[in-house]
């Protein structure tokens, strides 16, 4: 299947088959795909937590608003977290990068101050989200990106240290009756002329 066909068929899954478990080998591939995600200057200010444990998912579901059912029924939950401390990033991540990356950070990012730097960190994690969702779709795995979660509670439950939860993604296989799939509810996007410019 070409990528355009994948883009047409991919959708945000609302209901999962609770018996649709993703094979361990596939999960390992997804972990490696996330590790290889692109980021500006190869900064990688992230951590990804894969959760299959039913007890942990149940705890997380209770602090996930309207996403509770998805979290309990999906095969896995992947939590995307961003590095919390700017100094930790500068001492660890930057130390692994070439001089040109270090120079770019000091000229273009650091002058923005702590809030600007942390915003830049978060943008990198969102880049990995797009990469991950595309990878899942190409592998026939359904997904649900979720910002509607209590991130502080996620940090507490997962005992995060040095990283803060930004969002999570449920992954698994759709329930055949999921009404959000394009074969039942056609996908809506703005017309091309409203979002694409050609100069």
N, C-alpha and C positions, 0 to 999 in steps of 0.2 A: 504494500500500500504506500503511495507517495505521501509526502508530508502534508500536502494540501488536503488530501482526503482525511488524514488523521485530524487536522484542524477542524474540518467540517463535522466530524463525528464525535470529537471530544466534548465533554460537558461536565458541569459540576454535579456530581452524584449526590442525590438526596436520600436514597435508600439502598442499603447494602444487603447482599446475601450473607447472613451470619455464618453460613457454612463455607463461604468462599475464601479459604485461607490461601495466602500467597506462599509459594514454595520457598524454602530457606535459600536455595541457590539464587532465586530471583531477588530476594531481599538483599543478599550479598552484592549482587550486581548493582542494585539501586544505591547501596551505601557507597560503592566505588564511584558511581556516576556523580553523586553529591560531592564526594571528595574532589572530583575533577571539575566542579563548577567554575565558571569564569568569574573574576572580580577585578575591579579597577586596580592596576599595578600589582595584581596577584596578591592583594591584601589579606583575603580569607579571614575576615574578623568574625567567624561563626563557629557554631557547634550544632550538630544534628543528632537528635536522640530518637531512636527507633523503639517503639513500645508495642509489645504483643501481649504482655502480661495482663490478664483479665482484671485482676484486682486494681492494678495501677490505672488501667483505662477507666474502670468504674469510678475511681476517685476523681480523675480528670473530667469525666463526663458531667459530674455534679457542679463543676465550675466552668461550664462551657455553654451556658444559656441554651439556645435552641439547637445546638449541635450534639446534645446528649445522646440521642438515638444513634447517630452516625458513628460516634466514638465507640459505643458498645458493640455495634454490629460489624464495623469494618475489620479487616484482617489486622492492620497495624495503624498506629498513629505515629507520625513523624513530627517532632517538635523542632522548630527552627529558632535558634537563639543567637544573640549578638554579644560580642565581648563587651563587658561592662566598664572596664577601666581603661582610659586613654593611655595612661602610663604603661600598663601591662602590654597593650598593643605595641606601643613604641619600643618597649624593651624586648619583646618576644617576636612578634610578627615581622616588624621592620628589620630586625637583625638578620632575617633569612633572605631578604630581598636585595637585588643589585643596587648599586649606587644611584642609578637613574630613577629607580622607584622611590628610594629614600629622598632624593632631591625633589621629585614631584610632590610627595607628601608634604615636605617642609615649605614648598613654595605655594601650593595650591589648596591644600587641605588644612594644615595646622593654623594658618592665619584666621580661619573661620571661628576659632575658639572652641571650647569643649562641646557646646550644643551643636555647632556646625559639624564637628568631627564625628560626633555620635550619629547625627543624621546621615552622614556619608557612610558610616559603618552599616546602618540599617539598609541603605540603598543596595549595598553589596549582597546582603542576605536576600533581598527581594529578587536580585538577579538569579540567585541559585534556585529560587522558587519557580521561576519561569522555565529554567533548565530542567528541573525535576518533574514538573507537570508534563512537559513535552516528552520526557523520557518515559514516564508512566504510560502515556497515551500510545507511544510507539510500541510498547510491550504488551498492550491490551489490558492494562491495569487501570481501573477507575480511581478517581481522586476527588477530594473536596478540600480546597484551601479554606482555612477557618481563622478569621481575625476575631470572631465573636467568642472570645474566651477570656477568663480572668487570668491575665499573664502572671500577676504576682502570686496567685494561688498555684499556678503551674510550677513556678520556681520553688515554692515551698514543698509541694508534693514530690517533685523530682530532685529536691535538694541540690539545686543549681549553685555552683560556686564560680564566680568570675564571669558568668554569662547570664543574660536576661532573655526570657522568652519573648519572641515577637509574634509568632503565629504558629499554627499547627496544620498538618495535612492528614486527613484520613485517606487510607488507600485500601483497596480490596477489589471486589467484583460486584457489580450492580445487581440489585434485585430486578428480576425480569419485569416487575410491575412498576418500577420507578417511573413516575410520570414526567420527570424532568429530562429524560433521554430524548434526543432529537427526533427519534422515530415516533414519539408521542406528542411532545411539545416542540415545535420547530424552533431552532436556534435563532435568536434575534441579535443582530448587530446593526450599527448605523451604516447607512449607505456609503459606498466607497468614496464618493465625491465629498462627503462630510469629514472624512478622516485621512484621506490620502492627497498629498500635493505632488505635482510633478512640475519641475522647473527646468 
